[in-house]
């Protein structure tokens, strides 16, 4: 799974990833792999563009 993209990010991503895995996203087909893989790619892309790599918790 994706590595942390910033300081302090790893813990939040780990919790988000666990949440997503518990809901089956690692087994959900998605173009290019699984939904979980897609979300990880989007997370890295947003970080590359200078955005916050972890979305706010709501």
Predicted model as a PDB file, atoms N, CA, C, CB and O in Angstrom, pLDDT in the B-factor column:
MODEL        1                                                                  
ATOM      1  N   UNK A   1       0.841  -1.175   0.000  1.00 46.00           N  
ATOM      2  CA  UNK A   1       0.000   0.000   0.000  1.00 46.00           C  
ATOM      3  C   UNK A   1       0.878   1.226   0.000  1.00 46.00           C  
ATOM      4  CB  UNK A   1      -0.952   0.004   1.202  1.00 46.00           C  
ATOM      5  O   UNK A   1       2.079   1.125   0.248  1.00 46.00           O  
ATOM      6  N   UNK A   2       0.304   2.387  -0.273  1.00 45.00           N  
ATOM      7  CA  UNK A   2       1.107   3.587  -0.372  1.00 45.00           C  
ATOM      8  C   UNK A   2       1.849   3.894   0.915  1.00 45.00           C  
ATOM      9  CB  UNK A   2       0.244   4.747  -0.748  1.00 45.00           C  
ATOM     10  O   UNK A   2       1.380   3.599   2.014  1.00 45.00           O  
ATOM     11  N   UNK A   3       3.003   4.485   0.754  1.00 48.00           N  
ATOM     12  CA  UNK A   3       3.756   4.936   1.907  1.00 48.00           C  
ATOM     13  C   UNK A   3       3.308   6.346   2.263  1.00 48.00           C  
ATOM     14  CB  UNK A   3       5.279   4.886   1.634  1.00 48.00           C  
ATOM     15  O   UNK A   3       2.625   7.016   1.489  1.00 48.00           O  
ATOM     16  N   UNK A   4       3.705   6.771   3.435  1.00 45.00           N  
ATOM     17  CA  UNK A   4       3.360   8.115   3.879  1.00 45.00           C  
ATOM     18  C   UNK A   4       3.951   9.153   2.929  1.00 45.00           C  
ATOM     19  CB  UNK A   4       3.858   8.355   5.316  1.00 45.00           C  
ATOM     20  O   UNK A   4       5.038   8.965   2.383  1.00 45.00           O  
ATOM     21  N   UNK A   5       3.227  10.236   2.744  1.00 50.00           N  
ATOM     22  CA  UNK A   5       3.698  11.292   1.855  1.00 50.00           C  
ATOM     23  C   UNK A   5       4.107  12.529   2.635  1.00 50.00           C  
ATOM     24  CB  UNK A   5       2.624  11.650   0.843  1.00 50.00           C  
ATOM     25  O   UNK A   5       4.521  13.519   2.030  1.00 50.00           O  
ATOM     26  N   UNK A   6       4.006  12.504   3.948  1.00 54.00           N  
ATOM     27  CA  UNK A   6       4.400  13.662   4.735  1.00 54.00           C  
ATOM     28  C   UNK A   6       4.546  13.285   6.189  1.00 54.00           C  
ATOM     29  CB  UNK A   6       3.390  14.789   4.580  1.00 54.00           C  
ATOM     30  O   UNK A   6       4.071  12.232   6.614  1.00 54.00           O  
ATOM     31  N   UNK A   7       5.197  14.135   6.953  1.00 46.00           N  
ATOM     32  CA  UNK A   7       5.379  13.888   8.379  1.00 46.00           C  
ATOM     33  C   UNK A   7       4.029  13.829   9.081  1.00 46.00           C  
ATOM     34  CB  UNK A   7       6.264  14.976   9.009  1.00 46.00           C  
ATOM     35  O   UNK A   7       3.160  14.665   8.829  1.00 46.00           O  
ATOM     36  N   UNK A   8       3.847  12.848   9.960  1.00 62.00           N  
ATOM     37  CA  UNK A   8       2.611  12.715  10.698  1.00 62.00           C  
ATOM     38  C   UNK A   8       1.472  12.104   9.906  1.00 62.00           C  
ATOM     39  CB  UNK A   8       2.202  14.029  11.193  1.00 62.00           C  
ATOM     40  O   UNK A   8       0.384  11.902  10.446  1.00 62.00           O  
ATOM     41  N   UNK A   9       1.698  11.813   8.664  1.00 68.00           N  
ATOM     42  CA  UNK A   9       0.664  11.305   7.770  1.00 68.00           C  
ATOM     43  C   UNK A   9       0.455   9.804   7.923  1.00 68.00           C  
ATOM     44  CB  UNK A   9       1.016  11.627   6.337  1.00 68.00           C  
ATOM     45  O   UNK A   9      -0.658   9.318   7.724  1.00 68.00           O  
ATOM     46  N   UNK A  10       1.496   9.065   8.270  1.00 74.00           N  
ATOM     47  CA  UNK A  10       1.439   7.600   8.265  1.00 74.00           C  
ATOM     48  C   UNK A  10       0.352   7.066   9.174  1.00 74.00           C  
ATOM     49  CB  UNK A  10       2.771   7.023   8.680  1.00 74.00           C  
ATOM     50  O   UNK A  10      -0.368   6.144   8.791  1.00 74.00           O  
ATOM     51  N   UNK A  11       0.217   7.617  10.361  1.00 81.00           N  
ATOM     52  CA  UNK A  11      -0.778   7.120  11.310  1.00 81.00           C  
ATOM     53  C   UNK A  11      -2.203   7.351  10.804  1.00 81.00           C  
ATOM     54  CB  UNK A  11      -0.592   7.795  12.669  1.00 81.00           C  
ATOM     55  O   UNK A  11      -3.052   6.464  10.888  1.00 81.00           O  
ATOM     56  N   UNK A  12      -2.450   8.540  10.283  1.00 81.00           N  
ATOM     57  CA  UNK A  12      -3.796   8.834   9.756  1.00 81.00           C  
ATOM     58  C   UNK A  12      -4.106   7.951   8.558  1.00 81.00           C  
ATOM     59  CB  UNK A  12      -3.918  10.323   9.359  1.00 81.00           C  
ATOM     60  O   UNK A  12      -5.219   7.440   8.435  1.00 81.00           O  
ATOM     61  N   UNK A  13      -3.116   7.766   7.660  1.00 81.00           N  
ATOM     62  CA  UNK A  13      -3.355   6.912   6.504  1.00 81.00           C  
ATOM     63  C   UNK A  13      -3.581   5.476   6.950  1.00 81.00           C  
ATOM     64  CB  UNK A  13      -2.179   6.989   5.518  1.00 81.00           C  
ATOM     65  O   UNK A  13      -4.433   4.787   6.390  1.00 81.00           O  
ATOM     66  N   UNK A  14      -2.838   5.014   7.941  1.00 87.00           N  
ATOM     67  CA  UNK A  14      -3.017   3.641   8.436  1.00 87.00           C  
ATOM     68  C   UNK A  14      -4.431   3.424   8.942  1.00 87.00           C  
ATOM     69  CB  UNK A  14      -2.011   3.335   9.552  1.00 87.00           C  
ATOM     70  O   UNK A  14      -5.036   2.383   8.683  1.00 87.00           O  
ATOM     71  N   UNK A  15      -4.959   4.401   9.662  1.00 90.00           N  
ATOM     72  CA  UNK A  15      -6.344   4.283  10.155  1.00 90.00           C  
ATOM     73  C   UNK A  15      -7.342   4.307   8.997  1.00 90.00           C  
ATOM     74  CB  UNK A  15      -6.664   5.425  11.148  1.00 90.00           C  
ATOM     75  O   UNK A  15      -8.297   3.531   8.974  1.00 90.00           O  
ATOM     76  N   UNK A  16      -7.111   5.201   8.043  1.00 89.00           N  
ATOM     77  CA  UNK A  16      -8.008   5.282   6.886  1.00 89.00           C  
ATOM     78  C   UNK A  16      -7.944   3.996   6.070  1.00 89.00           C  
ATOM     79  CB  UNK A  16      -7.646   6.493   6.002  1.00 89.00           C  
ATOM     80  O   UNK A  16      -8.971   3.486   5.623  1.00 89.00           O  
ATOM     81  N   UNK A  17      -6.727   3.472   5.876  1.00 93.00           N  
ATOM     82  CA  UNK A  17      -6.571   2.233   5.117  1.00 93.00           C  
ATOM     83  C   UNK A  17      -7.264   1.073   5.817  1.00 93.00           C  
ATOM     84  CB  UNK A  17      -5.088   1.914   4.915  1.00 93.00           C  
ATOM     85  O   UNK A  17      -7.916   0.259   5.162  1.00 93.00           O  
ATOM     86  N   UNK A  18      -7.134   0.984   7.134  1.00 95.00           N  
ATOM     87  CA  UNK A  18      -7.803  -0.084   7.883  1.00 95.00           C  
ATOM     88  C   UNK A  18      -9.321   0.024   7.724  1.00 95.00           C  
ATOM     89  CB  UNK A  18      -7.414  -0.025   9.382  1.00 95.00           C  
ATOM     90  O   UNK A  18     -10.006  -0.983   7.547  1.00 95.00           O  
ATOM     91  N   UNK A  19      -9.838   1.252   7.789  1.00 96.00           N  
ATOM     92  CA  UNK A  19     -11.272   1.497   7.593  1.00 96.00           C  
ATOM     93  C   UNK A  19     -11.714   1.013   6.214  1.00 96.00           C  
ATOM     94  CB  UNK A  19     -11.594   2.999   7.760  1.00 96.00           C  
ATOM     95  O   UNK A  19     -12.721   0.317   6.081  1.00 96.00           O  
ATOM     96  N   UNK A  20     -10.949   1.391   5.192  1.00 96.00           N  
ATOM     97  CA  UNK A  20     -11.292   1.024   3.817  1.00 96.00           C  
ATOM     98  C   UNK A  20     -11.186  -0.485   3.596  1.00 96.00           C  
ATOM     99  CB  UNK A  20     -10.384   1.761   2.831  1.00 96.00           C  
ATOM    100  O   UNK A  20     -12.048  -1.086   2.955  1.00 96.00           O  
ATOM    101  N   UNK A  21     -10.128  -1.092   4.126  1.00 97.00           N  
ATOM    102  CA  UNK A  21      -9.965  -2.554   3.996  1.00 97.00           C  
ATOM    103  C   UNK A  21     -11.118  -3.294   4.657  1.00 97.00           C  
ATOM    104  CB  UNK A  21      -8.630  -3.009   4.616  1.00 97.00           C  
ATOM    105  O   UNK A  21     -11.614  -4.282   4.115  1.00 97.00           O  
ATOM    106  N   UNK A  22     -11.551  -2.822   5.830  1.00 98.00           N  
ATOM    107  CA  UNK A  22     -12.649  -3.466   6.555  1.00 98.00           C  
ATOM    108  C   UNK A  22     -13.950  -3.425   5.752  1.00 98.00           C  
ATOM    109  CB  UNK A  22     -12.854  -2.792   7.915  1.00 98.00           C  
ATOM    110  O   UNK A  22     -14.859  -4.221   5.988  1.00 98.00           O  
ATOM    111  N   UNK A  23     -14.028  -2.509   4.821  1.00 97.00           N  
ATOM    112  CA  UNK A  23     -15.222  -2.389   3.984  1.00 97.00           C  
ATOM    113  C   UNK A  23     -15.042  -3.023   2.612  1.00 97.00           C  
ATOM    114  CB  UNK A  23     -15.593  -0.937   3.822  1.00 97.00           C  
ATOM    115  O   UNK A  23     -15.879  -2.848   1.727  1.00 97.00           O  
ATOM    116  N   UNK A  24     -13.940  -3.765   2.435  1.00 98.00           N  
ATOM    117  CA  UNK A  24     -13.769  -4.572   1.239  1.00 98.00           C  
ATOM    118  C   UNK A  24     -13.146  -3.903   0.039  1.00 98.00           C  
ATOM    119  CB  UNK A  24     -15.041  -5.079   0.848  1.00 98.00           C  
ATOM    120  O   UNK A  24     -13.164  -4.467  -1.055  1.00 98.00           O  
ATOM    121  N   UNK A  25     -12.591  -2.706   0.210  1.00 97.00           N  
ATOM    122  CA  UNK A  25     -12.062  -2.003  -0.960  1.00 97.00           C  
ATOM    123  C   UNK A  25     -10.841  -2.697  -1.570  1.00 97.00           C  
ATOM    124  CB  UNK A  25     -11.699  -0.585  -0.581  1.00 97.00           C  
ATOM    125  O   UNK A  25     -10.533  -2.486  -2.743  1.00 97.00           O  
ATOM    126  N   UNK A  26     -10.140  -3.528  -0.776  1.00 97.00           N  
ATOM    127  CA  UNK A  26      -8.974  -4.244  -1.313  1.00 97.00           C  
ATOM    128  C   UNK A  26      -9.398  -5.372  -2.253  1.00 97.00           C  
ATOM    129  CB  UNK A  26      -8.122  -4.811  -0.168  1.00 97.00           C  
ATOM    130  O   UNK A  26      -8.568  -5.919  -2.979  1.00 97.00           O  
ATOM    131  N   UNK A  27     -10.680  -5.719  -2.241  1.00 98.00           N  
ATOM    132  CA  UNK A  27     -11.193  -6.766  -3.127  1.00 98.00           C  
ATOM    133  C   UNK A  27     -12.127  -6.231  -4.200  1.00 98.00           C  
ATOM    134  CB  UNK A  27     -11.911  -7.812  -2.321  1.00 98.00           C  
ATOM    135  O   UNK A  27     -12.574  -6.986  -5.064  1.00 98.00           O  
ATOM    136  N   UNK A  28     -12.426  -4.940  -4.157  1.00 97.00           N  
ATOM    137  CA  UNK A  28     -13.343  -4.349  -5.140  1.00 97.00           C  
ATOM    138  C   UNK A  28     -12.591  -4.029  -6.423  1.00 97.00           C  
ATOM    139  CB  UNK A  28     -14.013  -3.071  -4.575  1.00 97.00           C  
ATOM    140  O   UNK A  28     -11.658  -3.227  -6.409  1.00 97.00           O  
ATOM    141  N   UNK A  29     -12.987  -4.646  -7.531  1.00 97.00           N  
ATOM    142  CA  UNK A  29     -12.317  -4.337  -8.802  1.00 97.00           C  
ATOM    143  C   UNK A  29     -12.497  -2.864  -9.178  1.00 97.00           C  
ATOM    144  CB  UNK A  29     -12.863  -5.238  -9.929  1.00 97.00           C  
ATOM    145  O   UNK A  29     -13.549  -2.263  -8.958  1.00 97.00           O  
ATOM    146  N   UNK A  30     -11.451  -2.323  -9.739  1.00 96.00           N  
ATOM    147  CA  UNK A  30     -11.460  -0.941 -10.206  1.00 96.00           C  
ATOM    148  C   UNK A  30     -10.455  -0.880 -11.348  1.00 96.00           C  
ATOM    149  CB  UNK A  30     -11.106   0.091  -9.044  1.00 96.00           C  
ATOM    150  O   UNK A  30      -9.454  -1.595 -11.311  1.00 96.00           O  
ATOM    151  N   UNK A  31     -10.685  -0.054 -12.356  1.00 94.00           N  
ATOM    152  CA  UNK A  31      -9.714   0.019 -13.453  1.00 94.00           C  
ATOM    153  C   UNK A  31      -8.286   0.214 -12.923  1.00 94.00           C  
ATOM    154  CB  UNK A  31     -10.081   1.169 -14.414  1.00 94.00           C  
ATOM    155  O   UNK A  31      -8.018   1.145 -12.163  1.00 94.00           O  
ATOM    156  N   UNK A  32      -7.398  -0.658 -13.325  1.00 91.00           N  
ATOM    157  CA  UNK A  32      -6.007  -0.578 -12.882  1.00 91.00           C  
ATOM    158  C   UNK A  32      -5.722  -1.341 -11.609  1.00 91.00           C  
ATOM    159  CB  UNK A  32      -5.627   0.839 -12.687  1.00 91.00           C  
ATOM    160  O   UNK A  32      -4.607  -1.266 -11.093  1.00 91.00           O  
ATOM    161  N   UNK A  33      -6.689  -2.075 -11.082  1.00 97.00           N  
ATOM    162  CA  UNK A  33      -6.458  -2.841  -9.854  1.00 97.00           C  
ATOM    163  C   UNK A  33      -7.699  -2.881  -8.990  1.00 97.00           C  
ATOM    164  CB  UNK A  33      -5.299  -2.252  -9.064  1.00 97.00           C  
ATOM    165  O   UNK A  33      -8.782  -3.250  -9.445  1.00 97.00           O  
ATOM    166  N   UNK A  34      -7.527  -2.493  -7.730  1.00 97.00           N  
ATOM    167  CA  UNK A  34      -8.649  -2.478  -6.793  1.00 97.00           C  
ATOM    168  C   UNK A  34      -8.996  -1.040  -6.420  1.00 97.00           C  
ATOM    169  CB  UNK A  34      -8.316  -3.300  -5.526  1.00 97.00           C  
ATOM    170  O   UNK A  34      -8.244  -0.109  -6.709  1.00 97.00           O  
ATOM    171  N   UNK A  35     -10.139  -0.878  -5.778  1.00 97.00           N  
ATOM    172  CA  UNK A  35     -10.539   0.447  -5.334  1.00 97.00           C  
ATOM    173  C   UNK A  35      -9.525   0.992  -4.328  1.00 97.00           C  
ATOM    174  CB  UNK A  35     -11.951   0.408  -4.715  1.00 97.00           C  
ATOM    175  O   UNK A  35      -9.208   2.181  -4.363  1.00 97.00           O  
ATOM    176  N   UNK A  36      -9.017   0.155  -3.441  1.00 96.00           N  
ATOM    177  CA  UNK A  36      -8.034   0.610  -2.462  1.00 96.00           C  
ATOM    178  C   UNK A  36      -6.759   1.092  -3.153  1.00 96.00           C  
ATOM    179  CB  UNK A  36      -7.706  -0.517  -1.471  1.00 96.00           C  
ATOM    180  O   UNK A  36      -6.198   2.117  -2.765  1.00 96.00           O  
ATOM    181  N   UNK A  37      -6.305   0.380  -4.151  1.00 96.00           N  
ATOM    182  CA  UNK A  37      -5.120   0.814  -4.901  1.00 96.00           C  
ATOM    183  C   UNK A  37      -5.375   2.162  -5.587  1.00 96.00           C  
ATOM    184  CB  UNK A  37      -4.724  -0.254  -5.951  1.00 96.00           C  
ATOM    185  O   UNK A  37      -4.514   3.042  -5.588  1.00 96.00           O  
ATOM    186  N   UNK A  38      -6.557   2.305  -6.162  1.00 95.00           N  
ATOM    187  CA  UNK A  38      -6.930   3.559  -6.818  1.00 95.00           C  
ATOM    188  C   UNK A  38      -6.889   4.729  -5.822  1.00 95.00           C  
ATOM    189  CB  UNK A  38      -8.339   3.438  -7.445  1.00 95.00           C  
ATOM    190  O   UNK A  38      -6.337   5.789  -6.114  1.00 95.00           O  
ATOM    191  N   UNK A  39      -7.476   4.514  -4.659  1.00 91.00           N  
ATOM    192  CA  UNK A  39      -7.504   5.579  -3.659  1.00 91.00           C  
ATOM    193  C   UNK A  39      -6.097   5.945  -3.208  1.00 91.00           C  
ATOM    194  CB  UNK A  39      -8.347   5.158  -2.456  1.00 91.00           C  
ATOM    195  O   UNK A  39      -5.813   7.116  -2.956  1.00 91.00           O  
ATOM    196  N   UNK A  40      -5.218   4.960  -3.104  1.00 89.00           N  
ATOM    197  CA  UNK A  40      -3.826   5.238  -2.767  1.00 89.00           C  
ATOM    198  C   UNK A  40      -3.140   6.057  -3.841  1.00 89.00           C  
ATOM    199  CB  UNK A  40      -3.072   3.947  -2.548  1.00 89.00           C  
ATOM    200  O   UNK A  40      -2.366   6.965  -3.537  1.00 89.00           O  
ATOM    201  N   UNK A  41      -3.422   5.737  -5.111  1.00 91.00           N  
ATOM    202  CA  UNK A  41      -2.834   6.515  -6.218  1.00 91.00           C  
ATOM    203  C   UNK A  41      -3.340   7.955  -6.199  1.00 91.00           C  
ATOM    204  CB  UNK A  41      -3.164   5.860  -7.580  1.00 91.00           C  
ATOM    205  O   UNK A  41      -2.565   8.888  -6.407  1.00 91.00           O  
ATOM    206  N   UNK A  42      -4.621   8.136  -5.952  1.00 87.00           N  
ATOM    207  CA  UNK A  42      -5.197   9.481  -5.895  1.00 87.00           C  
ATOM    208  C   UNK A  42      -4.571  10.260  -4.743  1.00 87.00           C  
ATOM    209  CB  UNK A  42      -6.739   9.416  -5.733  1.00 87.00           C  
ATOM    210  O   UNK A  42      -4.259  11.442  -4.888  1.00 87.00           O  
ATOM    211  N   UNK A  43      -4.391   9.610  -3.616  1.00 84.00           N  
ATOM    212  CA  UNK A  43      -3.773  10.246  -2.452  1.00 84.00           C  
ATOM    213  C   UNK A  43      -2.370  10.756  -2.792  1.00 84.00           C  
ATOM    214  CB  UNK A  43      -3.707   9.257  -1.271  1.00 84.00           C  
ATOM    215  O   UNK A  43      -2.016  11.886  -2.457  1.00 84.00           O  
ATOM    216  N   UNK A  44      -1.585   9.924  -3.453  1.00 84.00           N  
ATOM    217  CA  UNK A  44      -0.223  10.331  -3.833  1.00 84.00           C  
ATOM    218  C   UNK A  44      -0.250  11.466  -4.861  1.00 84.00           C  
ATOM    219  CB  UNK A  44       0.557   9.127  -4.400  1.00 84.00           C  
ATOM    220  O   UNK A  44       0.560  12.390  -4.785  1.00 84.00           O  
ATOM    221  N   UNK A  45      -1.169  11.398  -5.810  1.00 87.00           N  
ATOM    222  CA  UNK A  45      -1.286  12.441  -6.824  1.00 87.00           C  
ATOM    223  C   UNK A  45      -1.640  13.784  -6.195  1.00 87.00           C  
ATOM    224  CB  UNK A  45      -2.338  12.056  -7.864  1.00 87.00           C  
ATOM    225  O   UNK A  45      -1.053  14.809  -6.539  1.00 87.00           O  
ATOM    226  N   UNK A  46      -2.590  13.777  -5.282  1.00 83.00           N  
ATOM    227  CA  UNK A  46      -2.953  15.020  -4.600  1.00 83.00           C  
ATOM    228  C   UNK A  46      -1.757  15.595  -3.842  1.00 83.00           C  
ATOM    229  CB  UNK A  46      -4.127  14.780  -3.635  1.00 83.00           C  
ATOM    230  O   UNK A  46      -1.542  16.807  -3.846  1.00 83.00           O  
ATOM    231  N   UNK A  47      -0.984  14.734  -3.198  1.00 81.00           N  
ATOM    232  CA  UNK A  47       0.208  15.194  -2.479  1.00 81.00           C  
ATOM    233  C   UNK A  47       1.225  15.774  -3.461  1.00 81.00           C  
ATOM    234  CB  UNK A  47       0.842  14.032  -1.670  1.00 81.00           C  
ATOM    235  O   UNK A  47       1.850  16.795  -3.174  1.00 81.00           O  
ATOM    236  N   UNK A  48       1.392  15.134  -4.608  1.00 88.00           N  
ATOM    237  CA  UNK A  48       2.323  15.647  -5.628  1.00 88.00           C  
ATOM    238  C   UNK A  48       1.903  17.031  -6.122  1.00 88.00           C  
ATOM    239  CB  UNK A  48       2.404  14.671  -6.816  1.00 88.00           C  
ATOM    240  O   UNK A  48       2.747  17.852  -6.482  1.00 88.00           O  
ATOM    241  N   UNK A  49       0.609  17.279  -6.135  1.00 88.00           N  
ATOM    242  CA  UNK A  49       0.087  18.575  -6.574  1.00 88.00           C  
ATOM    243  C   UNK A  49       0.119  19.605  -5.460  1.00 88.00           C  
ATOM    244  CB  UNK A  49      -1.332  18.422  -7.089  1.00 88.00           C  
ATOM    245  O   UNK A  49      -0.273  20.754  -5.662  1.00 88.00           O  
ATOM    246  N   UNK A  50       0.589  19.197  -4.270  1.00 87.00           N  
ATOM    247  CA  UNK A  50       0.682  20.129  -3.156  1.00 87.00           C  
ATOM    248  C   UNK A  50      -0.514  20.138  -2.237  1.00 87.00           C  
ATOM    249  CB  UNK A  50       0.888  21.480  -3.669  1.00 87.00           C  
ATOM    250  O   UNK A  50      -0.594  20.960  -1.324  1.00 87.00           O  
ATOM    251  N   UNK A  51      -1.447  19.233  -2.468  1.00 80.00           N  
ATOM    252  CA  UNK A  51      -2.622  19.157  -1.604  1.00 80.00           C  
ATOM    253  C   UNK A  51      -2.321  18.366  -0.344  1.00 80.00           C  
ATOM    254  CB  UNK A  51      -3.795  18.528  -2.348  1.00 80.00           C  
ATOM    255  O   UNK A  51      -1.285  17.709  -0.246  1.00 80.00           O  
ATOM    256  N   UNK A  52      -3.227  18.431   0.615  1.00 70.00           N  
ATOM    257  CA  UNK A  52      -3.118  17.656   1.835  1.00 70.00           C  
ATOM    258  C   UNK A  52      -3.341  16.186   1.466  1.00 70.00           C  
ATOM    259  CB  UNK A  52      -4.147  18.145   2.922  1.00 70.00           C  
ATOM    260  O   UNK A  52      -4.396  15.840   0.933  1.00 70.00           O  
ATOM    261  N   UNK A  53      -2.359  15.316   1.742  1.00 58.00           N  
ATOM    262  CA  UNK A  53      -2.502  13.923   1.340  1.00 58.00           C  
ATOM    263  C   UNK A  53      -3.537  13.146   2.136  1.00 58.00           C  
ATOM    264  CB  UNK A  53      -1.194  13.242   1.456  1.00 58.00           C  
ATOM    265  O   UNK A  53      -3.938  12.054   1.734  1.00 58.00           O  
ATOM    266  N   UNK A  54      -3.973  13.699   3.260  1.00 60.00           N  
ATOM    267  CA  UNK A  54      -5.008  13.050   4.066  1.00 60.00           C  
ATOM    268  C   UNK A  54      -6.179  14.003   4.168  1.00 60.00           C  
ATOM    269  CB  UNK A  54      -4.476  12.655   5.487  1.00 60.00           C  
ATOM    270  O   UNK A  54      -6.035  15.143   4.608  1.00 60.00           O  
ATOM    271  N   UNK A  55      -7.329  13.526   3.760  1.00 60.00           N  
ATOM    272  CA  UNK A  55      -8.519  14.365   3.830  1.00 60.00           C  
ATOM    273  C   UNK A  55      -8.974  14.493   5.264  1.00 60.00           C  
ATOM    274  CB  UNK A  55      -9.645  13.797   2.960  1.00 60.00           C  
ATOM    275  O   UNK A  55      -8.686  13.616   6.078  1.00 60.00           O  
ATOM    276  N   UNK A  56      -9.674  15.558   5.596  1.00 58.00           N  
ATOM    277  CA  UNK A  56     -10.136  15.752   6.981  1.00 58.00           C  
ATOM    278  C   UNK A  56     -11.038  14.615   7.415  1.00 58.00           C  
ATOM    279  CB  UNK A  56     -10.877  17.088   7.126  1.00 58.00           C  
ATOM    280  O   UNK A  56     -11.780  14.051   6.610  1.00 58.00           O  
ATOM    281  N   UNK A  57     -10.967  14.283   8.700  1.00 57.00           N  
ATOM    282  CA  UNK A  57     -11.862  13.277   9.282  1.00 57.00           C  
ATOM    283  C   UNK A  57     -13.205  13.957   9.569  1.00 57.00           C  
ATOM    284  CB  UNK A  57     -11.246  12.645  10.599  1.00 57.00           C  
ATOM    285  O   UNK A  57     -13.250  15.028  10.175  1.00 57.00           O  
ATOM    286  N   UNK A  58     -14.282  13.334   9.135  1.00 51.00           N  
ATOM    287  CA  UNK A  58     -15.616  13.876   9.398  1.00 51.00           C  
ATOM    288  C   UNK A  58     -16.478  12.799   9.962  1.00 51.00           C  
ATOM    289  CB  UNK A  58     -16.252  14.460   8.132  1.00 51.00           C  
ATOM    290  O   UNK A  58     -17.649  13.037  10.258  1.00 51.00           O  
TER     291      UNK A  58                                                      
ENDMDL                                                                          
END                                                                             
